[in-house]
Amino acid sequence: MSSNPGFFTCLREGQMDFVGQAKAVKFFTIVLWAAGIIGFLIGSATDRFLNAFLVLFAAFLVCGLTVIPSWPIFNRNRLQFQKVKQSKND
């Protein structure tokens, strides 16, 4: 049914399937919200905005390295398109 491309093929093509996009958005949203809450708590406890910013920035970097490249985990449900049919007029 679905063909799983190799590691380097996924990175070279740079494409994600629809299920992979949904997983990436969900991961990104959960991690950034959690980091925002944790950063707010740490910043409030230390009375320094810089600490809150550093926690959120670190989470943003982790999410960016995880979500932006097209890893094979995001390409497990690729669409199989039909082959082009030649018409009689061609």
C-alpha positions as CSV (number, residue, x, y, z in Angstrom):
1,M,0.0,0.0,0.0
2,S,2.4,2.7,1.1
3,S,6.1,2.7,0.3
4,N,8.4,4.1,2.9
5,P,11.2,6.0,1.3
6,G,14.7,5.9,2.7
7,F,16.2,8.4,5.1
8,F,18.3,10.4,2.5
9,T,15.5,10.3,-0.1
10,C,13.1,12.0,2.3
11,L,15.6,14.7,3.2
12,R,16.5,15.3,-0.4
13,E,12.9,15.5,-1.7
14,G,11.8,17.7,1.2
15,Q,8.2,16.7,1.0
16,M,5.8,15.6,3.8
17,D,2.6,13.7,3.4
18,F,-0.7,15.1,4.9
19,V,-0.5,12.9,8.0
20,G,3.1,13.9,8.6
21,Q,2.1,17.6,8.3
22,A,-0.6,17.1,11.0
23,K,1.9,15.3,13.3
24,A,4.4,18.1,12.8
25,V,1.9,20.8,13.6
26,K,0.6,19.0,16.7
27,F,4.2,18.4,18.0
28,F,5.2,22.0,17.3
29,T,2.1,23.3,19.0
30,I,2.3,21.1,22.1
31,V,6.0,21.7,22.6
32,L,5.8,25.5,22.2
33,W,2.8,25.8,24.5
34,A,4.5,23.7,27.2
35,A,7.7,25.7,26.8
36,G,5.8,28.9,27.1
37,I,4.2,27.8,30.3
38,I,7.4,26.4,31.8
39,G,9.3,29.5,30.7
40,F,6.7,31.8,32.3
41,L,7.0,29.9,35.5
42,I,10.8,29.9,35.5
43,G,10.8,33.6,34.6
44,S,8.3,34.4,37.3
45,A,10.3,32.4,39.9
46,T,13.6,34.1,39.0
47,D,12.1,37.5,38.2
48,R,14.0,37.6,34.9
49,F,12.4,37.8,31.5
50,L,15.6,36.5,29.9
51,N,15.1,33.1,31.5
52,A,11.6,32.8,30.1
53,F,12.8,33.9,26.7
54,L,15.7,31.4,26.7
55,V,13.4,28.5,27.6
56,L,11.0,29.4,24.7
57,F,13.9,30.0,22.3
58,A,15.5,26.6,23.1
59,A,12.1,24.9,22.5
60,F,11.7,26.8,19.2
61,L,15.2,25.6,18.1
62,V,14.4,22.0,19.0
63,C,11.0,22.2,17.2
64,G,12.7,23.7,14.2
65,L,15.3,21.0,14.0
66,T,12.6,18.4,14.4
67,V,9.9,19.6,12.1
68,I,11.5,21.6,9.3
69,P,13.5,18.8,7.7
70,S,11.4,16.1,6.0
71,W,12.3,13.2,8.3
72,P,11.0,9.7,7.3
73,I,8.6,9.7,10.3
74,F,6.6,12.4,8.4
75,N,6.5,10.4,5.2
76,R,4.9,7.1,6.2
77,N,1.6,7.7,4.4
78,R,2.6,8.9,1.0
79,L,0.0,9.2,-1.7
80,Q,0.3,6.9,-4.7
81,F,-0.8,8.8,-7.8
82,Q,-2.1,7.1,-10.9
83,K,0.1,6.9,-14.0
84,V,-0.7,9.3,-16.8
85,K,-2.9,7.7,-19.5
86,Q,-2.2,8.5,-23.1
87,S,-5.2,9.7,-25.0
88,K,-6.0,8.6,-28.5
89,N,-5.5,12.1,-29.9
90,D,-1.9,12.3,-28.8
